[in-house]
Amino acid sequence: MNVELKEEFESRMVEMIFPNQTNHYGTLFGGHALELMDKSAFITASRYARKAMVTACSEKVDFKAPVKTGHLVELIGRIIKQGKTSVTVAVDMFAENLLSGQRQLCAQGRFVLVAVDEGNNPIELDKNS
Ligand SMILES: CC(C)(COP(=O)(O)OP(=O)(O)OC[C@H]1O[C@@H](n2cnc3c(N)ncnc32)[C@H](O)[C@@H]1OP(=O)(O)O)[C@@H](O)C(=O)NCCC(=O)NCCS
């Protein structure tokens, strides 16, 4: 069951990429990229639903370009679907050169997050969250 979204909803976060997040090529390690994307999805879903949310799945994630150490990443999470207890969040991750401001889309993915109660049981989202 899909519910009409109450509004277009997106949330942004930025993070500096320091050497402790990069691999031996000097670019962002894929596992850290996934962590940042999941965090963005979590924040987006939680701010939209105002309920405790857990990640049920990450759908296909495409890594399109590497992120160099010393660059900034901006993650934009967008609610693209609302179900009875879940939302689907599309996350785009951009790399930004701090000095030039040049930006590039580096990764895209989708995450499903579910609203849960204290016992971790799925609970209904408000129709108009
Ligand atoms: C997510 C979780 C609460 C779902 O519980 P469940 O009893 O399997 O849920 P249900 O089968 O009743 O489904 C509830 C909703 O989740 C969705 N869902 C559950 N598993 C899903 C999956 N693997 N992929 C996509 N959607 C999923 C269902 O489609 C349903 O959506 P809807 O109500 O909007 O139609 C449970 O699997 C869980 O606690 N998982 C661990 C979460 C976690 O720790 N995440 C952090 C990552 S380590």
PDBQT file of the ligand as one rigid body, heavy atoms in Angstrom, charges set to zero:
ROOT
HETATM    1  C1  LIG A 201      12.859  -3.726   9.605  1.00  0.00    +0.000 C 
HETATM    2  C2  LIG A 201      12.040  -4.636  10.542  1.00  0.00    +0.000 C 
HETATM    3  C3  LIG A 201      11.523  -3.799  11.734  1.00  0.00    +0.000 C 
HETATM    4  C4  LIG A 201      10.853  -5.155   9.706  1.00  0.00    +0.000 C 
HETATM    5  O1  LIG A 201      10.118  -6.012  10.540  1.00  0.00    +0.000 OA
HETATM    6  P1  LIG A 201       9.118  -7.093   9.865  1.00  0.00    +0.000 P 
HETATM    7  O2  LIG A 201       8.321  -7.701  10.953  1.00  0.00    +0.000 OA
HETATM    8  O3  LIG A 201       9.881  -7.976   8.949  1.00  0.00    +0.000 OA
HETATM    9  O4  LIG A 201       8.215  -6.122   9.019  1.00  0.00    +0.000 OA
HETATM   10  P2  LIG A 201       6.967  -6.423   8.092  1.00  0.00    +0.000 P 
HETATM   11  O5  LIG A 201       7.133  -7.665   7.285  1.00  0.00    +0.000 OA
HETATM   12  O6  LIG A 201       5.713  -6.249   8.908  1.00  0.00    +0.000 OA
HETATM   13  O7  LIG A 201       7.080  -5.167   7.092  1.00  0.00    +0.000 OA
HETATM   14  C5  LIG A 201       6.966  -3.848   7.585  1.00  0.00    +0.000 C 
HETATM   15  C6  LIG A 201       7.326  -2.904   6.458  1.00  0.00    +0.000 C 
HETATM   16  O8  LIG A 201       8.707  -3.031   6.163  1.00  0.00    +0.000 OA
HETATM   17  C7  LIG A 201       8.888  -3.327   4.801  1.00  0.00    +0.000 C 
HETATM   18  N1  LIG A 201      10.034  -4.216   4.722  1.00  0.00    +0.000 N 
HETATM   19  C8  LIG A 201      10.419  -5.162   5.603  1.00  0.00    +0.000 A 
HETATM   20  N2  LIG A 201      11.541  -5.771   5.194  1.00  0.00    +0.000 NA
HETATM   21  C9  LIG A 201      11.883  -5.193   4.025  1.00  0.00    +0.000 A 
HETATM   22  C10 LIG A 201      12.942  -5.388   3.107  1.00  0.00    +0.000 A 
HETATM   23  N3  LIG A 201      13.888  -6.306   3.315  1.00  0.00    +0.000 N 
HETATM   24  N4  LIG A 201      12.973  -4.621   2.014  1.00  0.00    +0.000 NA
HETATM   25  C11 LIG A 201      12.058  -3.673   1.794  1.00  0.00    +0.000 A 
HETATM   26  N5  LIG A 201      11.025  -3.416   2.633  1.00  0.00    +0.000 NA
HETATM   27  C12 LIG A 201      10.933  -4.188   3.730  1.00  0.00    +0.000 A 
HETATM   28  C13 LIG A 201       7.599  -3.992   4.349  1.00  0.00    +0.000 C 
HETATM   29  O9  LIG A 201       7.402  -3.858   2.952  1.00  0.00    +0.000 OA
HETATM   30  C14 LIG A 201       6.581  -3.203   5.147  1.00  0.00    +0.000 C 
HETATM   31  O10 LIG A 201       6.344  -1.942   4.523  1.00  0.00    +0.000 OA
HETATM   32  P3  LIG A 201       4.886  -1.212   4.554  1.00  0.00    +0.000 P 
HETATM   33  O11 LIG A 201       4.283  -1.388   5.916  1.00  0.00    +0.000 OA
HETATM   34  O12 LIG A 201       5.193   0.238   4.298  1.00  0.00    +0.000 OA
HETATM   35  O13 LIG A 201       4.084  -1.839   3.477  1.00  0.00    +0.000 OA
HETATM   36  C15 LIG A 201      12.884  -5.859  11.038  1.00  0.00    +0.000 C 
HETATM   37  O14 LIG A 201      13.199  -6.694   9.933  1.00  0.00    +0.000 OA
HETATM   38  C16 LIG A 201      14.155  -5.418  11.728  1.00  0.00    +0.000 C 
HETATM   39  O15 LIG A 201      14.136  -5.047  12.889  1.00  0.00    +0.000 OA
HETATM   40  N6  LIG A 201      15.273  -5.455  11.015  1.00  0.00    +0.000 N 
HETATM   41  C17 LIG A 201      16.561  -4.990  11.588  1.00  0.00    +0.000 C 
HETATM   42  C18 LIG A 201      16.665  -3.465  11.456  1.00  0.00    +0.000 C 
HETATM   43  C19 LIG A 201      18.044  -2.975  11.797  1.00  0.00    +0.000 C 
HETATM   44  O16 LIG A 201      18.605  -3.340  12.810  1.00  0.00    +0.000 OA
HETATM   45  N7  LIG A 201      18.571  -2.146  10.903  1.00  0.00    +0.000 N 
HETATM   46  C20 LIG A 201      19.897  -1.626  11.038  1.00  0.00    +0.000 C 
HETATM   47  C21 LIG A 201      20.782  -2.264  10.046  1.00  0.00    +0.000 C 
HETATM   48  S1  LIG A 201      22.006  -3.291  10.810  1.00  0.00    +0.000 SA
ENDROOT
TORSDOF 0
